[in-house]
């Protein structure tokens, strides 16, 4: 078959696909193809990892470029090795997917899925200072022995493109970032940048497991970043008039360890969400392993996961639903957070879950939680958690009064910081403020910041005990003077 006939055949498939409905952006196929794209370009092209191309390209690859002609797999790899990737240490070309341009169409034969077409646009930066070029592409991914391979690729319509600075890669030099992470022994770093109330960039660096590059939709255990989600479930119920911030919790739940304790009648949801319960972080820290009050609720600050678990049990008792069900109805489904769960279940894609590491590079056994914990072990992605944060700082689903309460200083913590309801509050010298929360556990270090006034935010996920050591550089790079102020507050 001549090259011209092959090209006409491929183009006919692409045009035919456009007459078929696109797959839903929350579907497994959509996420699968974007994962393949991320592995091919963010990992392969942007870092000159030739092995990624060798693995992901079909042996029957046909690549059509409107300026460089036609290539098969052998020629494509040869040109890459001896061209752009001849000197990877000095190469600066970056390819960035314009995600909103993405269209994905399934390909079936006799009712069986055999492939998919990915249409879209991508930007190319030749250096940090240069203006990018933009081009269209159509990639045909095919299933070969159960594995997704790039069978045909068309890259066309190349032209100069003027782009806003916020559309540039989250880090200007991926190769440098990968090297920096290796030097700091951070296996996986996930970053999300929010600007003007929208997620502008997602970047995931490193490996999800030894020898396996992390895709853009890597699933992280985010430890205590679970608490803000539980808080928002509760505040939405408060806003709907179905729950009360200041009603004593004992009306719905009394922990057996506290059945003879008078102070249990003083405990409210406000105390729990602002960490004024009087509980330790976890009852297991007590010598007898039992829960008790260390001070009267509402009289001082003390961070407590037990408080959130107490709240979970009260909510589940009143509404006769699990916390995961409540969160799914109020947050996960409305925001299309399809990769977010309190628990492991059949929907969890284990192949995308990042392993946790200690400081020496040893992996922890993956904990597959089967029952909800309101304070810990949420599974999520950068994209999903960004959707949650954007909704939160816009006050979606909250009454005006509750939204104001959430951001108000409920109790002082340290160094001028306060806790609101579910988030810690940083008040800056310039009059701005940020809502923040972190997460720390075996193989987990995470932190987020959102700025309701300016509608910006930053998400940092890592999967190692001391992942916090990369925070300072990231905070100063993306938050400028406010980032420096945060570091100053935290290191007093």
Secondary structure, 3 states (H helix, E strand, C coil): CCHHHHHHHHHHHHHHHCCCCCCCCCCHHHHHHHHHHHHHHHHHHHHCCHHHHHHHEEEEEEEEECCCEEEEHHHHHHHHHHCCCCCCCCCCCEEEEEEEEEEEEEEEECCEEEEEEEEEEEEEECCCCCCCEEEEEEEEEEEECCEEEEEEEEEEEEEECCCCHHHCCCCCCHHHHHHHHHHCCCCEEEEEEEECCEEEEEEEEEEEECCEECCCCCEEECHHHHHHHHHHHHHHHHHCCCCCCCCEHHHCCCCHHHCCCHHHHHCEHHHHHCCCCCCCCCHHHCCCCCCCCCCCCCCCCCCCHHHHHHHHHHHHHHHCCCHHHHHHHHHHCCCCCCCCECCCCCCCCHHHECCCECCCCCECCCCCCCCCCCCCCCEECHHHHHHHHHHHHCCCCCCHHHHHHHHCCCEECCCCCEECCCCEEEECCCCCEEEEEEEEECCEEEEEEEECCCCEEEEEEECECCHHHHHHHHHHHHHHHHHHHHHHHHCC
